[in-house]
Amino acid sequence: MTAELKCADKVQASWENKVHHLTQMRNSPDMVDEEGTEFNWYGLCFDLVEAWTWEDQPDPYYRYQISVGGPQEEIRYHHTRHEGTIVEYWYLDWFDGACITLTGDDRDLALWVYEMCHPEE
């Protein structure tokens, strides 16, 4: 019997797959990856997730949702007064979830996604 991998075991590889596609789109004049997927069709939505004071989410955040269901993948942008924008990549599956905080080039790529989806800021 093999143990099923948890989200914490999958989150890094999932992010690396997204880096591959998003980097190709950012570097392409037409914003297209090698599979022909256009950036505007890659994510499902970019939205503001409101604060839920009755749960563990006291502050709103922006979300670039890439997929839903099992698994669900998204980039979250938390704007803080003291730390600036904290960027996380989340990998969620039924009753399980894990995230990594993006830094360096990964954070820069995620912020490019934010700028493409939310240019008015």
N, C-alpha and C positions, 0 to 999 in steps of 0.2 A: 504494500500500500504506500502510495506517495503522498506526501503532505502538499496540500494546495498552497500556492504562493499567496501571500497577503499583499495588500496595496503597498505597504512599505517596501516589499521586495520588488515591486514593479514600477514604482514612481520614477526612478532615475532613468530607466530604459525608455519609458514612455515619453519623458521630457526630451531625451536625446533624439527620439523619432520626430518630435515636433520641431526641435532645433533644425534638423535636416531640412524639413519642408519649408519652414518659415524663412530660413536663411536663403534658400533658393528663390523664394518669392521676393525677398527684400533685394536680392542682387539682380533680379531679372527686370529689364525695362518694362515688361508687360505684367510684372508681379505674378508669375506663373511658376510652378514647380516642375520637376522633370516628368511628372505624371499628367501634366496639363491642367492641374487644378489651379484656378485663379484665387488670389488672396480673398477677394470679396465673397467667394463661395466656400472658403475653407472652414471658417467658424460658423457656429449656428446663430450666435447673437453677442452683442456687447451691451450690457445693461448695468444699472445701478441696483444693487441689492440693499434694500433698506435695513436699518437697524431693527433688531428684534429684542426688545428689552426683557422679554420673558424667557429668552434662551441665552446661550453663551455667545451671542453676537451683538454686543452693545453699540458697535459703530458700523455705519454703512461702508460699502466698498464697491468698486467697479469690477465687473467680471466679463472676461472674454471666454465664452463657453464654446468649446470645440466639439464635444460629443455629450450625449446624455444616455441614461439607462445604466447598463452594467457592461463596461465601465463608463464613467463620466469623467471628462477631462476639462480643466479650465485653468485660466490664469486669473489670479485675484490681485487687485491693486488697492492697497490700504494707504490712504493719505493720512499722515500723522504730522502734528505740529512740530515735534522735536526731532523725529527721525527721517522726515521726508517721506517718500513713497516706498513702502515695503511691498515687494512683488513676490508672490508665491505661485507655484504650480501645484495643482491638486489633482490627484488620481483617486477617484471614488468608485467603489463597487458596493453591492448590497451589504449593508451593515458594517462596512469597513471603509477606511479612507486614510490617505497619507498625503503630506505635502513636503515640498522642499522650498526653501527661501532662495530666490534667484539673486546671484551676485555677478559682478564682472560683465563679461560678454553676454552671458545668458540674460542678465537683467537688462542690458542695453537692447537686446533683441525683443524682449517682452515690452519694453517701453516704446520701441518702434511700433509694435502692434497697437499699443494704446494710442499713440499719435495718429495712426492710420484710421482707427475707429472713433476717436474722440478728438478731432483736430481743433475744436474751438478753445481748448485750454492752452 
